[in-house]
């Protein structure tokens, strides 16, 4: 097993957010660092790292992958059909692939994340946050709790732990 500290400062620039998704006046810049970016033939793509972006609100869209995230700075508001969920520093969420939502950042956000892009039906089906009743969300190949997440595929594992709010660690193991 390899442990890597996730960088949170001086993050490299990334491609802009899709402008057609962002409402007018939103900031489309983003910065980030992926410590894990692995595509597996039978399991899809797994990425994990840190991400920083500005203030924006999206038009309604279907979320593209299954992502666990912890907000380190800022706030994210998820507007779903049936509810609105706001998460801030120290709060985690699990956003399933295909979730119809709006993603709103009223202020810049720094987060760490574990994302799984896969077409299979072995993924979480519902939004979960660490502010909701229950201590964890375990569905399919992703297990998540307030301070960490783990993705497990056939012979592969990526685990992200937030030991302290500003010291996220990614642990990876591959066979």
N, C-alpha and C positions, 0 to 999 in steps of 0.2 A: 504494500500500500504506500502511495506517495502522498505527502501533505504539502500543500502550496498555500501561501498567504495571498489573499486576493488584493491586488493594488487598488487603492481608493483615491490616490492623488495623481495629478499629471496624466490623466487618462488620454489615450490617443483619440483623435477625431475619427468618427465613423461616418458612413454615408447618412445623408439627411433622412429624417422620417418621411414616409410617403406623403407628399404635399396634398394629394387628392383625398387623403383620409383626415387631414388636420383642418379644423375650422379656421376661417380667416382671422388673422392676427396672432395665431399660435406660432411658437418658436419650433422650427423643424430640426435644429441642430441636435446632435447626440454625440457622446463620447463613451468609450467603454474599452474593456479589456476582457477577452475570453481566455481563461486558463485551460479550459477544456473545450474542444471543438472536434467532435468525433462522429463520423458516419459509419454505421454498422449495417451490413447488408440485410440482416434479419430484424433489426430493431430501430431503424431510422437514425436521426441525428440527435446527439446530446450535446448541449453547450452549457457552460457555467462560467460565471465571472462577475464583473461589476459594470454598472451602466449609470450614466449621468445625462440628464436632458433638462430642457427648459420648460417654461409654462406652455401648456397647450390643452386643447379639448378636441376629441375626435368626433367625426360623424359616427352614427351607428355602424358597426361592422361585426363580423364573426372573427373571434380571436384565432390566430393562425396556428398556434402550437399549445402544448400543455406546459405551463410555467409556474414554478414556485418562486416567490420573491420575498425578500425582507427589505423594508424601507429603512435606510440609515439616516437620510435627511429628506425633508419635504413631506408632501402628502399626495396620495393618489385616491381619486374617487372613481369607483366603478359603478356606473348606472346600468343596472340589469332590468329586464322586463318587470320583474316582481319586487325589486328592492334596490336600494342604494347602499354601498359599502364604502366607508372611508378608512384608509389605513395610513398610519404615520410612523415616525421613528420607533423601531423595535417591534413593529407589527408585521406579520407574515400573511401571505395569501397564496392560494392555489387557484390558478385560472385555467380551466379546461379548454382544450382545443374545440373550436366551433362555438364557444359561448357568445351569444349575441349581447353586445355591450357598447357602452361609450366609456373611454378612458380619459379622465380629466386630471390634469396636474395644475392646480392653482398656483403652484410655486415650483421652482426647480427641484428635481428628485435625484437622489443618489440611492441606488439599490444594489444588492447582490442577488443573483438569480441562478436557477437550475432549470433549463428548458429542454423539452423533449418534443421533437417534430417527427411524428409517426402517424401513419394512416390507420393503424389497427384499432380494434374496439376494446382494447385492454387499458383504456385510459380513464382518468376521472371524468365524471359526467356533470358534476356540480361545482359551483364556486364555493370556496371555503376560506375563512380567515381566522387567525388566532384569536379574534375578538368574539367569535361565535361559540355557542355552547359545545362542549366536547373538546378533548385535548389534542386530537390529531385527525388527519384525513388520510386514510389508507385505501387506495383503490388501484387495482391493476399493478403496474410496475413502479408507480411512484408512491412513496410514503412521505408524509410531510407533518411537521409539527411547528410550533412557534419559533424554535431555534435551529431548525435544520430540515433538510430534505434528502431523500435517497432515491436514486433511480437504479433499478436492477434489470438487466437483460440477461440473455443466455451467456453465462461466463463473464459478464461485465458488470461493473458497479461504479457509480459516481455518487459520492456523498458530499454534501455541503453542510458545514456546521458553523453556527455563529456563537462562538464561545463568549465573546464580549461584543457589544454593539458595534464597535469600530474595528474589530479584528476577525472578519470572516475567513474561514479556512475551507479549502476544497480538498477532499481526500479522494483519490481515484485508485481503483484496482481493476486490472484487466488480466484475463487468463489467456 
